[in-house]
Structure formats: structure tokens, C-alpha cells
């Protein structure tokens, strides 16, 4: 089972209403995960310059953790850089 992390996002009210129907079915998290994965797949083949720095760093950190089965020294160093970019 993959590791999961809680995130906080701000969405338009109309979208929240659509997501509430998924909550009743117990499928909201899976629906959101699938939507994000589809969006990330659609970005493949794009140029790195098309994306802001922070999402690239986060994606690289997550990929390293997936490839190595969890947090490691490289992903931890990237997290430090991400924290600096956020400050």
C-alpha cells in the first residue's frame, strides 16, 4: 500500500458540491487521486520551463520516495529546499 499524506487545497464552491456526491459513495479520495494523476500524465512530454519551480520540486521529491520505497536522504534534502522556497 502506498504512503498517503494529508494536504489542504482551496477549491471553488461548485467543485466542492460535485465532490460531495463522491463522499457519500466513499470514492472522493480515489476520485481526486485519479484526477491528479491524469493531470500529471497529461504534462508528460512538456518542457520543464512550462512549470513553476515548486511543483517540479514536489513532483521530483515524490518520485524519489516512490522509487526508493519512502523518504530517503535525497528526498529529505529536496524537502528542505521546498521549505526554503515556501518561506
C-alpha positions as CSV (number, residue, x, y, z in Angstrom):
1,X,0.0,0.0,0.0
2,X,1.4,3.4,-0.9
3,X,2.0,6.0,1.7
4,X,-0.6,8.8,1.9
5,X,-0.2,12.3,3.1
6,X,-2.9,14.8,4.0
7,X,-3.0,18.0,2.0
8,X,-5.0,21.2,2.2
9,X,-6.4,22.7,-1.0
10,X,-8.8,25.5,-1.7
11,X,-11.5,24.7,-4.3
12,X,-14.4,26.6,-5.9
13,X,-17.7,26.0,-4.1
14,X,-19.2,24.5,-7.3
15,X,-16.4,21.9,-7.4
16,X,-16.9,21.1,-3.7
17,X,-20.6,20.4,-4.4
18,X,-19.6,17.9,-7.1
19,X,-17.1,16.2,-4.8
20,X,-19.7,15.8,-2.0
21,X,-21.6,13.3,-4.1
22,X,-18.4,11.2,-4.3
23,X,-18.1,11.4,-0.5
24,X,-21.4,9.7,0.0
25,X,-20.2,6.8,-2.1
26,X,-16.8,6.7,-0.3
27,X,-15.0,7.4,-3.5
28,X,-13.9,11.1,-3.1
29,X,-10.3,10.4,-2.2
30,X,-9.9,7.9,-5.1
31,X,-11.6,10.3,-7.5
32,X,-9.3,13.2,-6.5
33,X,-6.2,10.9,-6.8
34,X,-7.3,9.8,-10.2
35,X,-7.9,13.4,-11.4
36,X,-4.5,14.5,-10.2
37,X,-2.7,11.5,-11.7
38,X,-4.4,12.2,-15.1
39,X,-3.4,15.8,-14.9
40,X,0.2,14.8,-14.2
41,X,0.2,12.2,-17.1
42,X,-1.0,15.0,-19.5
43,X,2.0,17.0,-18.6
44,X,4.5,14.4,-19.8
45,X,6.2,15.5,-22.9
46,X,6.1,19.1,-21.8
47,X,9.1,21.2,-21.2
48,X,10.4,21.8,-17.7
49,X,10.3,25.6,-18.4
50,X,6.5,25.3,-18.7
51,X,6.1,24.6,-15.0
52,X,6.8,26.6,-11.9
53,X,9.7,25.6,-9.7
54,X,7.8,24.5,-6.6
55,X,5.6,21.9,-8.4
56,X,8.6,20.5,-10.1
57,X,10.5,20.1,-6.8
58,X,7.5,18.5,-5.2
59,X,7.0,16.1,-8.0
60,X,10.7,15.1,-8.0
61,X,10.6,14.5,-4.2
62,X,7.5,12.3,-4.5
63,X,9.0,10.3,-7.4
64,X,12.2,9.7,-5.4
65,X,10.1,8.5,-2.5
66,X,8.1,6.2,-4.7
67,X,11.2,4.8,-6.4
68,X,13.0,4.1,-3.1
69,X,10.1,3.0,-1.0
70,X,9.8,6.0,1.2
71,X,11.7,9.0,2.4
72,X,15.4,9.0,1.8
73,X,18.3,11.4,2.1
74,X,17.7,12.8,-1.4
75,X,14.0,13.4,-0.9
76,X,14.7,14.9,2.5
77,X,17.2,17.3,1.0
78,X,14.6,18.3,-1.6
79,X,12.1,18.8,1.1
80,X,14.5,21.3,2.8
81,X,14.8,23.2,-0.5
82,X,11.0,23.2,-0.9
83,X,10.6,24.6,2.6
84,X,13.1,27.4,1.7
85,X,11.2,28.2,-1.5
86,X,7.9,28.4,0.5
87,X,9.4,30.8,3.1
